[in-house]
Amino acid sequence: MIIATYNIWNDERTLSGRLAALCEEIGSVYADVIAFTYSLDVIPTM
């Protein structure tokens, strides 16, 4: 069984480019299971 996991960061500035790269990667990997994690790191502002 092949499992592929991907981390998706919450920075909206580069989201479209990352999603395009992610779609390309998923198309080239023949995984039985694909899992995503979405990081919601928040940096407090002073």
N, C-alpha and C positions, 0 to 999 in steps of 0.2 A: 504494500500500500504506500502510495506517495502522498505526503501531506505538505502543502505549501502554506506558509503564514506570511502575512504582510502587515506592516505597521503604517498607518496613515496619520500624518501629523496635521494639526489644526491650523497651520499657517495658510490663510486664504490667498496670499499673494502668489503662491506657486502651485495652487491646487490643480488648475487645469492641466498644467504640464505634467504633474505627478500622476493624475488620473489617466492621461494618455499613455504614459510609460507603464503604468500598472496594467492597463488593458492589453498593451503589447506583450508584456511579460506573461500574463495569464494565458494569452493565446499561444505562447511558445512552450508552456509547461504542461505536461500531461499528468496533472495531479488528480488523485481520487477525491481528495478533500481540500478545499480552499477556505482558509480562515483569515479574518481581518481583525485588527485591533485599531482603535482610533484614540489617539492621545489627546487629552484635553488639558495639557499643561497650561496653567495660567500664571503669568508673572505679575505679581502685584505692582501697581504703580504708586509712587509716593506723591 
